[in-house]
Amino acid sequence: MNKNDKKLLKIYNQLTESAQSSLMDYADFLLDKYPNVQEAQTEPNFIPRPEKESVIAAIKRLSATYPMLKDSSLFNQTSTLMTQHIMQGREASIVIDEIEVIFQTQYAEYKNNT
């Protein structure tokens, strides 16, 4: 859960039941007015992997390839690999290969759930 999610939940929990209902009505209104394009997209935008790529660039590329995936679900796994690359000197290309597998696995799970 990101910072804004936590803040919104905290505010929501402090409201009366009537105010919570009003907030949900307003959220539904906003969702109708501004649909989430990323949620509507179900197919990846395959971006070719450059010959030389940093781990950070790979994560950005894969996030753009799979915009329908929630960043929070990938953060723990990718940050662990990023740390191994930076702190333990794991080769970037190997780490990127593993990150690609994580994104592909998350996408397969996403497809199974939709």
Buried (B, 14 or more C-beta within 10 A) or exposed (E): EEEEEEEBEEEEEEEEEEEBEEBEEEEEEEEEEEEEEEEEEEEBEEEEBEEEBEBEBBBEBBBEBBBBBEEEEBEEBBEEBBEBBEEEEBEBEEBBEBBBEBBBEBBEEBEEEE
